[in-house]
Amino acid sequence: MLRIGSEGYSPTVLRQIVTQGGRYNFAEAAKNLRDLAGVEISPQQVGVLTERLGLEWAERRDREAVAYQKSELSRTYAHSSRTAAVLLDGGRLQTRLADAPSGVHQPAWREPKYACCLTLPWKEGEEDPQPEPPPGFLEPETVGRLVREMERSRGCPAPPEKLPVRKSGPEAGPKRAAVAKPRARSYMVRTAVATLEGVEHFQRLVAAEVYRRGLDLATRKGCVCDGGASNWTVYEQELRKLGFVAILDFLHLLTYLYAAAQAAGGEAQAGWKLYVQWMRWAWQGQRADLLTALQEAAARLGEPPDGAAASDPRQVLARTVTYVVNQMDKMDYPRYRRLGLPWSSAPVEAMIKQFNQRVKGSEKFWTPAGAEAVLQIRAAELSEDNRAEREWNQPRPRAAGCRYLRTAA
């Protein structure tokens, strides 16, 4: 017998609708459903059903976080990995006023928060497996491109307009060297946490996910973030007490060192030489040497005057010195590599790009509820622990009386 739910669709068709709504804009999702499954549905109804299911999943997620706080949450993994990592970062999407007339009212940029939770292969060793920096970090054109990309997307210090010419010798990498990042499949299992809520709610969600997956039981575990205060708040409030090691994303540090070196060097070639030395010290864990060199360079230029522009060399150096002082305890990269822990937040950045394909765009304006719902649909699909299947197998509330009837986006 065909089971028809209160929305008027069978569970199989409802799943197709919501899955399409979580992957594509609602108009494209409706077209795909018509072309591929023979389902006639309006884009507006795709949005209603996607939001409804996504918010049901968000409520269940929130109940699990409350259960964790009460020590009532069950673990879903019988055995934990020996190595684990939690990588935290933020994204951007646009919201609009809900329950408003047709059109976009009160548009605003909001920052969804993301956690990428990984189990990793066991790689601990007594020696640093990579004592020399990746070749790409020694290639001027590659580094300059990387820094500019990060400056645009994450607010890192702006690099100078001119780059040093290509050099030959040990400080120049291969002609087309790419910046080395963790391999596409350097982890075993990935799960995602995503929310538009504030940091206090986010940290509870992260803690519940870590406990549910048993990542807190790992022998070696790290938390990788950039310098954002909200990310380290999550670490301090929830992950430090579980034994996670704090790790500053090396790529973020690299952009600060590059900008500071160009500011201190004056000319492109001199700045590049300083960058190479400072970056090597950072990579090899010579934090005291690095800080001393930065402080001496800042002293030579002098204190930035009041009202100095952000691009003023004195301001760039002062900002970098403060950044390094604040992050010194999170920059022991040789130790992290010996423990088999990641030194880059590249996996969470790659995951955020997958979220952004659905939620970010100049033409996309979400209600807060619609954004939260779609984030949950995407998080379930991007998680590799069978989460989507578990969600679809959960009993649902009586949808006919459900309050989730607002259009998502």
C-alpha atoms as one frame of an Amber mdcrd trajectory, in Angstrom:
protein
   0.000   0.000   0.000   1.325   3.444  -0.899   1.869   5.526   2.260   0.898
   9.176   1.764   2.031  11.664   4.404   0.162  14.722   5.605   1.933  16.826
   2.915   0.245  14.731   0.212   3.421  12.939  -0.914   4.806   9.503  -0.222
   7.937   9.385   1.978  10.038   8.572  -1.089   8.763  11.555  -3.080   9.029
  13.854  -0.056  12.655  12.843   0.327  13.316  13.604  -3.334  11.724  17.041
  -2.954  13.661  18.010   0.168  16.943  16.606  -1.142  16.589  18.676  -4.309
  15.636  21.739  -2.250  18.765  21.289  -0.150  21.005  21.120  -3.199  19.581
  23.628  -5.672  17.570  26.840  -5.736  13.898  26.017  -5.460  13.041  26.839
  -9.075  15.794  24.547 -10.346  14.784  21.884  -7.833  11.183  21.978  -9.085
  12.394  21.624 -12.690  14.659  18.693 -11.758  11.785  16.954  -9.987   9.568
  17.370 -13.021  12.209  16.294 -15.543  13.780  13.430 -13.599  11.008  12.095
 -11.378   7.814  13.273 -13.044   6.796  15.194  -9.913   4.815  18.364 -10.569
   5.475  20.864  -7.765   5.911  24.616  -7.562   9.164  26.232  -6.411   7.257
  27.789  -3.514   6.096  24.386  -2.288   9.624  22.981  -2.594  10.716  25.827
  -0.301   7.921  25.202   2.201   8.691  21.476   2.480  12.468  21.975   2.583
  12.139  24.485   5.397   9.664  22.323   7.272  11.881  19.231   7.254  15.076
  21.184   7.865  13.624  22.846  10.944  12.394  19.506  12.241  15.961  18.252
  11.957  17.278  21.407  13.636  14.916  20.886  16.571  16.061  17.281  16.949
  19.693  18.454  16.801  18.982  21.010  19.521  17.336  18.379  21.706  20.480
  16.257  21.398  22.570  19.230  22.549  20.312  19.598  25.602  20.607  15.867
  26.264  24.404  16.190  26.155  24.306  18.993  28.710  22.247  16.697  30.956
  24.619  13.735  30.360  21.778  11.870  28.636  23.065  11.769  25.047  23.942
   8.367  23.599  27.089   7.749  21.625  26.543   6.444  18.110  30.029   4.966
  17.685  31.001   1.858  19.622  34.716   2.509  19.073  36.497   5.841  18.764
  39.352   6.726  16.445  42.805   7.150  17.965  43.221  10.527  16.213  40.556
  13.189  15.738  40.230  16.848  14.856  37.607  19.577  14.990  38.077  22.460
  12.554  36.039  25.628  13.084  35.320  28.512  10.729  32.634  30.940   9.644
  30.977  31.739   6.349  28.675  34.407   4.955  25.152  34.494   3.605  22.456
  37.122   3.139  19.233  37.265   5.115  16.041  39.266   4.748  13.117  40.133
   6.960  10.658  37.279   7.438   6.896  37.723   7.309   7.274  40.775   5.058
   5.554  41.799   1.805   6.899  40.516  -1.479  10.487  41.528  -2.137  13.649
  41.795  -0.076  13.277  43.841   3.095  16.063  44.679   5.565  18.811  42.693
   3.783  21.869  41.912   5.894  24.973  39.767   5.794  25.090  37.081   8.482
  27.843  34.663   9.501  26.867  31.002   9.745  29.209  28.966  11.922  30.645
  25.655  10.780  32.468  22.759  12.408  34.166  19.993  10.444  34.627  16.949
  12.715  37.167  14.415  11.479  38.515  11.042  12.424  42.081  10.677  11.151
  44.486   7.821  10.482  47.049   7.163  13.212  50.344   8.846  12.253  52.173
   9.614  15.478  55.973   9.487  15.270  59.040  10.630  17.163  60.359  12.778
  14.298  58.772  15.625  12.404  57.504  14.032   9.150  57.825  17.324   7.222
  60.535  19.574   8.672  60.745  21.688   5.506  57.850  23.924   4.384  55.805
  22.786   1.374  57.375  23.967  -1.925  54.388  26.169  -2.685  55.094  28.303
   0.376  58.434  29.258  -1.232  56.996  30.236  -4.627  56.311  34.006  -4.918
  53.467  33.903  -7.406  51.674  31.099  -5.590  52.022  32.721  -2.182  50.887
  36.096  -3.487  47.805  34.549  -5.060  47.005  32.629  -1.883  47.349  35.719
   0.297  45.106  37.772  -1.957  42.435  35.093  -1.988  42.475  34.854   1.793
  42.446  38.617   2.195  39.298  38.838   0.103  37.482  36.005   1.843  38.668
  36.215   5.443  39.836  39.742   6.151  43.552  38.984   6.454  46.098  41.813
   6.117  46.228  43.150   2.569  49.422  42.276   0.653  51.335  44.797  -1.458
  50.454  45.219  -5.090  53.895  44.266  -6.399  55.367  40.815  -6.005  59.021
  39.813  -6.266  60.114  38.331  -9.540  60.604  34.598  -9.734  63.899  33.467
  -8.285  65.916  30.362  -8.902  67.571  28.351  -6.213  66.445  26.606  -3.030
  64.022  29.363  -2.005  61.995  29.061  -5.190  59.701  26.121  -5.648  58.862
  24.323  -8.902  57.628  26.614 -11.647  54.002  25.612 -11.236  54.064  24.599
  -7.596  50.712  24.678  -5.830  50.344  25.531  -2.173  50.415  22.202  -0.381
  47.225  21.388   1.478  46.093  18.218   3.174  45.216  15.592   0.590  41.585
  15.496  -0.481  41.104  12.297   1.512  43.461  12.706   4.457  40.672  11.819
   6.907  38.555   8.727   7.510  35.100  10.101   8.376  33.771  13.678   8.198
  30.666  15.134   9.800  29.376  18.686   9.698  27.795  21.072  12.178  26.248
  24.265  10.817  24.059  26.966  12.303  23.116  30.609  11.957  22.652  30.856
  15.718  25.096  32.573  18.078  28.355  31.211  19.416  26.863  29.972  22.704
  24.425  27.746  20.844  27.076  26.706  18.339  29.503  25.561  21.027  26.827
  23.316  22.549  26.154  21.773  19.146  29.869  21.129  18.599  30.281  19.550
  22.041  27.292  17.272  21.444  28.639  16.190  18.043  32.084  15.467  19.492
  30.532  13.355  22.246  28.089  11.563  19.946  30.910  10.485  17.651  33.291
   9.651  20.519  35.955  12.074  19.316  36.644  13.056  22.920  37.905   9.494
  23.497  40.650   9.801  20.873  44.250   9.538  22.077  45.359  12.469  19.922
  42.933  15.271  19.124  43.301  18.828  17.865  41.173  21.897  17.260  42.240
  24.011  14.255  40.991  27.596  13.807  42.096  30.898  12.420  42.486  33.845
  14.778  38.760  34.531  15.131  37.707  35.134  18.729  34.418  33.225  18.399
  36.224  30.090  17.224  38.560  30.111  20.198  35.596  30.732  22.489  34.200
  27.376  21.380  37.574  25.795  22.092  37.948  27.361  25.524  34.399  26.633
  26.617  34.020  23.072  25.346  37.044  21.463  23.685  39.944  22.353  25.966
  38.447  20.406  28.875  38.080  17.377  26.590  41.834  17.356  25.903  41.893
  18.918  22.430  45.124  20.662  21.428  44.695  24.223  20.132  46.243  24.734
  16.662  46.394  28.005  14.754  45.684  27.544  11.055  49.114  27.919   9.459
  47.751  29.449   6.263  46.183  32.259   8.249  49.496  32.886  10.040  51.305
  32.826   6.696  49.218  35.721   5.378  50.109  37.847   8.413  53.819  37.076
   8.039  53.748  37.839   4.326  52.081  41.222   4.815  54.410  42.109   7.699
  57.515  41.120   5.725  56.515  43.259   2.759  55.812  46.166   5.115  59.179
  45.784   6.873  61.236  45.103   3.737  60.191  48.202   1.841  61.031  46.656
  -1.529  59.601  43.450  -2.976  62.847  41.443  -2.962  63.787  42.451   0.578
  60.280  41.721   1.771  60.293  38.291   0.154  63.569  37.407   1.859  62.117
  38.376   5.244  58.944  36.384   4.541  60.911  33.228   3.722  62.909  33.469
   6.961  59.901  34.246   9.137  57.748  31.582   7.525  60.494  28.956   8.046
  60.801  29.882  11.698  57.050  29.534  12.119  56.938  26.191  10.275  59.826
  24.790  12.304  58.493  25.946  15.657  61.074  28.684  16.317  58.481  30.941
  17.854  60.823  33.003  20.038  63.055  33.862  17.058  60.018  34.805  15.009
  58.541  37.084  17.660  61.882  38.783  18.310  62.364  39.502  14.601  58.858
  40.903  14.287  59.272  43.125  17.344  62.617  44.431  16.084  61.131  45.215
  12.677  58.217  47.016  14.329  60.608  49.009  16.539  62.606  50.140  13.492
  59.504  51.581  11.874  58.097  53.032  15.068  54.641  53.096  16.602  51.748
  53.713  14.201  50.244  57.179  14.736  46.646  57.642  15.740  44.371  57.263
  12.759  46.960  55.401  10.676  45.463  53.519   7.734  45.236  49.739   7.951
  47.740  49.510   5.073  50.320  51.720   6.845  53.488  49.552   7.259  53.677
  50.486  10.944  50.091  49.407  11.432  50.626  46.137   9.558  53.640  45.232
  11.691  51.980  46.224  14.953  48.954  44.127  14.084  51.123  41.129  13.222
  53.113  41.378  16.458  49.885  41.431  18.461  48.531  38.495  16.478  51.621
  36.353  17.057  51.785  37.226  20.769  48.148  36.196  21.182  48.563  32.935
  19.256  52.033  31.815  20.445  50.695  28.848  22.414  48.948  27.522  19.291
  51.960  27.566  16.942  53.990  24.456  17.856  53.699  23.003  14.351  56.477
  20.366  14.566  54.681  18.845  17.554  51.332  18.827  15.761  52.879  17.085
  12.755  54.519  14.479  14.995  51.125  13.793  16.569  49.517  13.356  13.163
  47.248  16.368  13.668  46.327  18.822  10.896  48.030  22.209  10.695  45.588
  23.754   8.231  41.865  24.425   8.300  41.639  23.556   4.594  39.136  20.684
   5.175  36.570  22.965   6.811  37.126  25.627   4.151  36.497  23.023   1.456
  33.340  21.966   3.292  32.147  25.576   3.566  32.492  25.929  -0.199  30.043
  23.048  -0.540  27.600  24.841   1.760  28.138  28.110  -0.124  27.130  26.523
  -3.404  23.624  26.423  -1.961  23.320  29.288   0.517  25.641  32.063  -0.641
  25.112  34.334  -3.622  24.393  37.933  -4.481  20.849  36.959  -5.486  20.100
  34.754  -2.463  18.282  36.327   0.480  17.141  33.917   3.197  14.804  34.265
   6.086  16.745  33.189   9.215  14.515  30.119   9.564  14.963  29.209   5.898
  18.741  29.491   6.141  18.861  27.355   9.298  16.694  24.701   7.657  18.765
  24.424   4.481  22.000  24.368   6.511  20.683  21.255   8.277  19.736  19.531
   5.025  23.201  20.241   3.621  24.974  19.224   6.843  23.236  15.848   6.817
  24.126  15.274   3.183  27.780  16.279   3.645  28.230  14.137   6.765  29.655
  10.692   6.147  28.159   8.904   9.150  24.814   8.018   7.547  23.170  11.028
   9.185  20.746  11.715   6.353  19.483   8.131   6.489  18.991   8.369  10.249
  17.096  11.633   9.896  14.736  10.218   7.305  14.072   7.181   9.466  13.052
   9.292  12.469   9.339   9.640  13.288   7.960  13.035  12.309   5.616  15.401
  14.126   2.123  15.867  12.733   3.075  18.031   9.777  -0.473  19.196   9.026
  -0.412  21.261  12.207   3.219  22.227  11.858   4.172  25.878  12.140   6.908
  25.696   9.479   4.938  27.255   6.636   7.152  30.248   5.916   8.893  30.530
   2.581  12.604  29.848   2.997  14.189  31.996   0.319
